[in-house]
């Protein structure tokens, strides 16, 4: 089958090759346990794959390897008791191996794809939306009527977080850097949109009525301190990632002043051994899909052989919504 491999650690421009590799045998690439074998129709592209081309991500398989953590497609085979069978349309988190014509995912990270969603939307469903629900509800304890501020609000995690927050009954404030990204954020459900180059911290405090309740931050970097300052009393800053490049530090006395919290939300590491949590999140998202609140925002689409272009777009922070590879057999 065709697949894209990372063959060196020289970055998106040089690290990828389109190759022919053997079909997967149904074993998961990380656990080696039996998984759900999926004929891939679309693969999601995310910031971790950019990091993997430079050897900077925490998952470091030996070279060469096939990257790609999430796919949508048709089940070819599934373990007994998985509740899935050949021909089922699914969205799945495979962790590795997604940039290929077939991939293997664990059964509890493979979800029936609602008829309302196509394969490209399915490829943006698991990683971003499960992360958003985990970060906002399970870690950030977001409640109905609260106000949440989302950084990187036009990206994959950002648009997912806006939609999930609306599904949880929250008021949403998006922080973006351009007119185009503002349009994307508003379409994803942002009630208010602020510019990252402007006085967004003060504006957010005013909109939240002396501060917001929750900040979701997949960016990190220089804006982290202002995110803390934008919180109201009892507010929670939920850390999802560091697409801005630098990892910030916090002086804990700042947390005392307004009784605020900094909360980590590492979805993948947490749920890998917790099938019930994965199914709980999947069921909650299914309800939001049925209500018309959740629908993944698909941005740029590339054929499999242009995976490097997809990674370069994300690396240059030019992506909006979910970047997807269309996989044609």
Buried (B, 14 or more C-beta within 10 A) or exposed (E): BBBBBBBBBEBBEEBBBBBEBEEBEBEBBBEEEBBBBBBBBBBBBBBBBBBBBBBEBEBEBEEBBBBBBBBBBBBBBBBEEBEBEEEBBBBBBBBBBBBBBBBBBBBBBBBBBBEEBBBBBBBBBBBBBBBBBBBBBBBBBBEEEBBBBBBBBBBBBBBBBBBBBBBBEBBBBBBBBBEEBBBBBBBBBBBBBBBBEEEBBEBBBEBBEEBBBBBBBBBBBEBBBBBBBBBBEEBBBBBBBBBBEEEBEBEEEBBEEBEBBBBEBBBBEBBBEEEEBBBBBBEBBBEBBEEEBBBBBBBBBBEBEBBBBBBBBBBEBBBBBBBBBBBEE
